[in-house]
Amino acid sequence: MPPDHNGAVTTDSRRTALATWLASPEAADALAAATDAGAAHPGDPLTAAARLRRAHPELAPDAAAAVLEQADLRRLAHTRYAMVADDLLLTRDGLEAATRPEVAERRAALVREAGATRVVDLTAGLGFDTTAFAGAGLSVVAVERDPVVATFLRHNCPSVDVVAADALAALPTLLADLSPQDVVFVDPARRDPSAARDARTARARPERDPELWSPPWSTVAALDHPRILAKVSPGFRPPDGWWAQWVSVDRTVVECCVASWPLTADARSAVAIHDGRPTVVAARPEVRVDVSEPLAWVHEPDPAVPRAGALDALAADQGLLRIGPDSTWLTGTHAASSPMLRNYEVLDELRGSAREQRRQLARLGIRRVAVKSREVEVDPRTVLRALGAEEGPDAVIVLARSGSRTMTLVTRAAAPPAR
């Protein structure tokens, strides 16, 4: 057991003592009991805590709270991120910043294919990227400055050399052991744990200014090594000369990965991971497709594609056109085969007043619709009220920009292309 809290023990030393105990075999029974209590009483933390106290009355209050928190975080890792976290030690902030396993594994494979044998992970945190690098056969040095997180990191990555220090202070020594083809990896912290949290998700809000990241982007870009790899936010604009790849998982853009050298042949690209399988499209700045009024089909790209500037390349590959010069919607005479596109069969374009549009929907026999309005600043509920429709699966209303006007298309979603 960790020592009982008393006046002679500082908060920091108590946190470190609890972390050390959690990582030890002595905590295994209490962690298992906390997991069982949480599973038996989901959504009822008070009853779960009472059950844990009956099973382990010897636990100090903060030790009991710590194992219950670990059980809760492991459930969160499984349900939200599809992680196998039964043996991991976690923090809430570290979990919020975690890389999804399939994304980390793909990045690690690219690094290995680029000829690296060693990686210095300067911002290792709980070790999600570190684990992927080690799993790809790379030798990894993982740096973490917070002593509690470093303790969890050693537990989560037992085969990795962990340096508990400030990354920039340790950097000169670490770089001395790297060859030019090896890699320094950085995942700057972009959420302030002490800042206000999102009311809906309870997550710390992301910092959008790269100079307020930890470390700041200017510090990352100035690292004295030829191969710097960084995980940054999807909205980041990589500087000229940096390779970049935007990655989405199940149509949510989760990160932009940037490198100071050409990690692959394409300077800019998008990766869409659906059902665990990646599809890649490279930006080709020389490619421009024409603009057309909507044809028989319209197509919604995976959001990583426009982020990477690869929309025209994808359209050209699929024989499609743009709805408008600034629109991300594409159109064509056929259903597209790429898993990066969702296909919608065009039924009609709504025109005229709201009353006339209601009549059009009635003639089509449509009462329940879904609204896609990401290109137009309007609340979908406002559209539903104007159309006198309910939210439902009969059809999809697409609001798209075509030059200076907004077009309202009634469409029907098609089945995703077979893979």
C-alpha positions in Angstrom: 0.0 0.0 0.0 1.2 3.6 -0.5 1.8 5.5 2.7 -1.2 7.2 4.3 -1.4 10.9 3.7 -0.2 13.1 6.5 1.0 16.6 7.0 4.7 15.6 6.3 3.8 14.3 2.8 3.5 16.9 0.0 0.8 16.6 -2.6 3.4 16.0 -5.4 5.1 13.2 -3.4 1.8 11.7 -2.5 0.8 11.7 -6.2 4.1 10.0 -7.1 3.7 7.5 -4.3 0.2 6.6 -5.5 1.4 6.2 -9.1 4.3 4.0 -8.0 1.8 1.8 -6.0 -0.6 1.6 -9.0 2.2 0.4 -11.2 3.2 -2.3 -8.6 1.9 -5.9 -8.2 0.5 -4.8 -4.8 -2.3 -2.8 -6.5 -3.4 -5.6 -8.9 -6.1 -7.0 -6.6 -7.5 -3.5 -5.9 -7.5 -2.6 -9.6 -9.4 -5.8 -10.5 -11.9 -5.2 -7.7 -12.5 -1.6 -8.9 -13.0 -2.9 -12.4 -15.6 -5.4 -11.2 -17.3 -2.8 -9.1 -17.6 -0.4 -12.0 -18.9 -3.1 -14.3 -21.5 -4.2 -11.8 -22.7 -0.7 -11.1 -22.3 1.3 -14.4 -23.3 5.0 -13.9 -23.4 4.6 -10.2 -20.0 5.6 -8.8 -21.2 5.8 -5.2 -22.4 2.2 -5.1 -19.2 1.1 -7.0 -17.1 2.8 -4.4 -19.0 1.2 -1.5 -18.5 -2.2 -3.1 -14.8 -1.6 -3.4 -14.5 -0.5 0.2 -16.2 -3.7 1.3 -13.7 -5.8 -0.8 -10.7 -3.8 0.3 -11.3 -1.9 3.6 -7.6 -1.4 4.0 -7.4 1.1 1.2 -6.7 4.7 2.1 -9.4 7.0 0.6 -7.1 8.4 -2.1 -5.9 4.9 -3.0 -9.5 3.8 -3.4 -10.2 6.9 -5.5 -7.2 6.2 -7.7 -8.1 2.6 -8.6 -11.7 3.6 -9.3 -10.5 6.3 -11.6 -8.3 3.8 -13.4 -11.2 1.5 -13.9 -13.3 4.4 -15.3 -10.5 5.5 -17.6 -10.0 2.0 -18.9 -13.7 1.7 -19.8 -13.5 5.1 -21.5 -10.5 4.0 -23.5 -12.4 1.0 -24.7 -15.7 2.6 -25.5 -14.5 5.9 -27.0 -11.2 4.9 -28.6 -11.6 1.2 -29.1 -8.4 0.6 -27.1 -7.5 -2.6 -25.3 -6.6 -0.9 -22.0 -7.1 -3.6 -19.4 -3.4 -3.4 -18.3 -2.7 0.3 -18.9 -2.4 3.0 -16.4 -4.0 6.2 -17.6 -4.7 9.9 -16.9 -7.8 11.7 -18.2 -5.7 14.4 -19.9 -3.4 11.8 -21.4 -6.3 9.8 -22.8 -7.8 12.9 -24.4 -4.5 13.4 -26.3 -4.1 9.8 -27.2 -3.4 8.7 -30.8 -5.8 6.0 -32.0 -3.9 2.7 -32.3 -4.5 2.2 -36.0 -3.2 5.7 -36.7 -0.1 5.3 -34.5 0.7 1.9 -36.0 0.5 3.2 -39.5 2.7 6.2 -38.7 5.3 3.9 -37.1 5.3 1.6 -40.2 6.1 4.6 -42.4 9.0 5.6 -40.2 10.4 2.1 -40.3 10.0 2.0 -44.1 11.9 5.3 -44.3 15.0 3.6 -42.9 14.9 4.7 -39.3 16.0 2.3 -36.6 15.7 4.6 -33.6 13.1 7.1 -32.5 13.3 9.7 -29.7 9.7 10.4 -28.5 10.1 13.8 -26.9 6.6 14.0 -25.6 5.8 10.4 -24.8 2.9 10.9 -22.3 1.3 7.6 -21.6 3.1 5.8 -24.4 0.5 5.3 -27.2 2.8 6.4 -30.0 5.8 4.9 -28.2 4.1 1.5 -28.1 3.5 1.7 -31.9 7.1 2.6 -32.6 8.4 -0.2 -30.5 5.8 -2.6 -32.1 7.2 -1.7 -35.5 10.7 -2.9 -34.4 12.2 0.5 -33.7 14.4 1.2 -30.7 12.7 4.0 -28.7 13.7 6.5 -26.1 10.6 8.0 -24.5 10.8 11.3 -22.7 8.2 12.5 -20.1 8.7 15.3 -17.7 5.7 14.7 -15.3 6.9 12.1 -12.7 3.5 10.5 -12.4 3.0 10.2 -16.1 6.5 8.9 -16.4 5.7 6.1 -13.9 2.6 5.2 -15.9 4.7 5.3 -19.1 7.2 2.8 -17.7 4.4 0.5 -16.7 2.7 0.8 -20.1 5.9 0.4 -22.2 8.2 -1.9 -20.1 10.6 -2.6 -23.1 11.3 1.1 -23.7 14.0 3.3 -22.3 12.1 6.0 -20.4 13.8 9.3 -19.5 12.0 11.3 -16.8 13.1 14.8 -17.7 12.2 18.0 -19.5 12.5 17.1 -23.2 14.4 20.2 -24.3 16.9 19.9 -21.5 17.5 16.2 -22.3 17.7 16.8 -26.1 21.4 17.5 -26.6 22.3 14.1 -25.0 19.6 12.3 -26.8 20.5 13.7 -30.3 24.1 12.6 -29.8 23.0 9.0 -30.1 20.9 9.5 -33.2 22.0 8.9 -36.8 20.7 11.2 -39.5 18.1 8.7 -40.7 16.7 8.3 -37.3 13.7 10.3 -36.1 12.7 12.8 -33.4 9.0 12.6 -32.8 7.0 15.4 -31.1 3.3 15.6 -30.1 2.9 19.0 -28.7 0.3 19.4 -25.9 -2.6 21.4 -27.4 -5.0 21.3 -24.4 -4.5 23.1 -21.1 -5.8 20.9 -18.3 -6.5 23.9 -16.1 -8.6 25.7 -18.8 -12.3 25.7 -19.1 -13.7 22.5 -20.5 -16.3 21.9 -23.2 -19.8 21.8 -21.7 -20.9 18.9 -24.0 -17.8 16.7 -24.0 -16.1 17.7 -20.7 -12.8 17.8 -22.6 -10.3 20.5 -22.3 -10.6 22.9 -25.3 -7.8 22.7 -27.8 -5.4 25.6 -28.2 -5.4 26.8 -31.8 -2.3 29.1 -31.7 0.7 26.9 -32.5 2.9 29.2 -30.5 0.9 28.4 -27.3 1.4 24.6 -27.7 3.9 22.9 -25.4 6.4 22.9 -26.9 5.6 25.7 -29.3 5.7 25.0 -33.1 8.7 27.3 -33.5 10.6 25.2 -31.1 9.7 22.0 -32.9 10.6 23.4 -36.3 14.0 24.6 -34.9 15.1 21.2 -33.5 18.6 20.4 -34.6 18.0 17.1 -36.4 17.3 16.4 -40.1 14.3 14.2 -39.4 11.6 15.7 -37.3 8.1 14.1 -37.2 5.2 15.8 -35.4 1.5 15.1 -34.8 -0.4 18.4 -35.0 -4.0 19.5 -35.1 -6.0 19.0 -38.4 -6.3 22.8 -38.8 -2.6 23.4 -38.8 -1.0 24.9 -41.9 2.3 23.2 -42.5 5.1 25.4 -43.6 6.5 25.1 -47.2 9.0 22.3 -47.4 7.3 20.1 -44.8 5.6 16.9 -45.8 2.1 16.6 -44.4 -0.7 14.0 -44.3 -4.2 14.4 -42.9 -5.7 11.4 -41.3 -9.4 10.6 -40.6 -10.9 7.7 -38.8 -14.5 6.8 -39.7 -14.9 10.2 -41.4 -13.6 12.3 -38.5 -10.2 14.0 -39.1 -8.1 13.1 -36.1 -4.7 14.6 -36.9 -2.3 16.1 -39.3 1.1 14.4 -39.4 4.0 16.5 -40.6 7.7 15.7 -41.3 10.7 17.8 -42.1 11.7 15.4 -44.8 9.7 13.5 -47.5 8.3 10.6 -45.5 6.5 9.4 -48.7 6.7 10.5 -52.3 3.6 12.8 -52.0 4.1 16.1 -50.3 0.5 16.4 -49.3 -2.0 13.6 -48.9 -5.1 12.4 -47.1 -5.7 9.0 -45.4 -9.1 7.8 -44.7 -9.4 4.8 -42.4 -12.7 3.0 -42.6 -13.3 -0.3 -40.8 -9.6 -0.4 -40.0 -8.5 -0.1 -43.6 -6.7 2.9 -45.0 -7.3 4.6 -48.4 -4.8 7.2 -49.5 -5.3 10.0 -52.0 -2.4 12.4 -52.9 -2.8 16.1 -53.7 -1.9 17.0 -57.2 -1.8 20.8 -57.5 -1.7 20.7 -61.3 -5.0 18.9 -61.5 -8.2 21.1 -61.7 -11.6 19.7 -62.5 -14.5 21.7 -64.1 -17.5 23.0 -62.3 -21.0 21.7 -63.2 -24.6 22.0 -62.1 -25.6 18.9 -60.1 -25.9 15.8 -62.3 -27.5 12.5 -61.4 -25.3 12.0 -58.3 -23.6 14.2 -55.8 -20.7 13.0 -53.6 -19.5 14.0 -50.2 -15.7 13.6 -49.6 -14.1 12.3 -46.5 -13.2 15.5 -44.6 -9.5 14.7 -44.7 -9.5 15.1 -48.5 -10.2 18.9 -48.7 -7.9 19.5 -45.7 -5.0 17.9 -47.8 -5.9 19.9 -50.9 -6.7 16.6 -52.7 -10.3 17.2 -53.7 -9.5 17.8 -57.4 -7.2 14.8 -57.6 -9.9 12.6 -56.1 -12.5 14.0 -58.4 -10.3 13.5 -61.5 -9.6 9.9 -60.4 -13.4 9.2 -60.1 -14.4 11.1 -63.3 -16.3 13.7 -61.2 -16.8 17.5 -61.3 -17.2 20.2 -58.6 -20.6 21.6 -57.8 -19.0 25.0 -57.2 -15.4 26.5 -57.3 -15.4 26.7 -53.5 -17.6 23.8 -52.7 -16.3 20.4 -51.4 -19.3 18.6 -52.9 -18.7 16.7 -56.2 -21.1 15.6 -58.9 -21.3 13.1 -61.7 -23.4 10.7 -63.7 -22.6 7.6 -61.7 -22.0 6.4 -58.2 -18.3 6.7 -57.2 -16.3 3.6 -56.2 -13.9 5.3 -53.7 -14.5 4.7 -50.0 -13.4 8.3 -49.6 -16.8 9.4 -51.1 -20.4 9.0 -49.9 -22.8 8.8 -52.8 -26.2 10.5 -53.0 -28.7 10.1 -55.8 -30.2 13.5 -56.8 -34.0 13.5 -56.7 -34.6 17.2 -57.3 -33.4 20.7 -56.5 -35.7 22.7 -54.2 -36.5 26.1 -55.7 -38.7 29.1 -54.9 -40.3 30.0 -51.6 -40.5 27.8 -48.5 -44.1 27.0 -49.4 -43.1 25.9 -52.9 -40.3 23.8 -51.5 -42.8 22.1 -49.1 -45.0 21.3 -52.1 -42.0 19.8 -53.9 -41.3 17.5 -51.0 -44.9 16.5 -50.8 -44.9 15.6 -54.5 -41.9 13.4 -53.8 -43.6 11.7 -50.9 -41.0 12.9 -48.4 -41.8 13.9 -44.9 -38.6 13.0 -42.9 -35.2 14.2 -44.0 -31.6 14.6 -42.7 -29.9 17.9 -43.4 -26.2 18.3 -44.4 -25.3 22.0 -44.1 -21.5 22.2 -43.4 -20.9 24.6 -46.2 -23.7 26.9 -45.2 -24.0 28.6 -41.8 -27.5 27.5 -40.8 -28.9 25.3 -38.1 -30.4 22.1 -39.6 -33.4 22.5 -37.3 -34.2 25.8 -39.0 -34.2 24.1 -42.4 -36.5 21.4 -41.1 -39.0 23.9 -39.7 -39.0 25.9 -42.9 -39.7 22.8 -44.9 -42.3 21.5 -42.5 -40.4 18.3 -42.3 -39.3 16.0 -39.5 -35.8 14.6 -39.0 -35.6 11.1 -40.5 -34.4 8.7 -43.2 -36.7 9.4 -46.1 -34.2 11.7 -47.9 -31.1 13.9 -47.4 -31.2 17.7 -47.9 -27.8 18.9 -49.2 -27.1 22.6 -48.8 -24.1 23.3 -51.1 -22.4 26.4 -52.3 -22.3 27.1 -56.0 -20.6 30.4 -56.6 -22.6 33.1 -54.8 -25.8 31.0 -54.3 -26.8 28.2 -52.1 -28.5 25.2 -53.8 -30.8 22.9 -51.9 -30.7 19.4 -53.2 -33.0 16.5 -52.3 -31.0 13.3 -52.4 -31.1 9.7 -51.4 -28.1 8.1 -49.8 -26.7 5.1 -51.6 -25.0 2.1 -50.1 -21.2 2.5 -49.5 -19.0 1.1 -52.2 -17.8 -2.5 -51.7 -14.2 -2.9 -50.8 
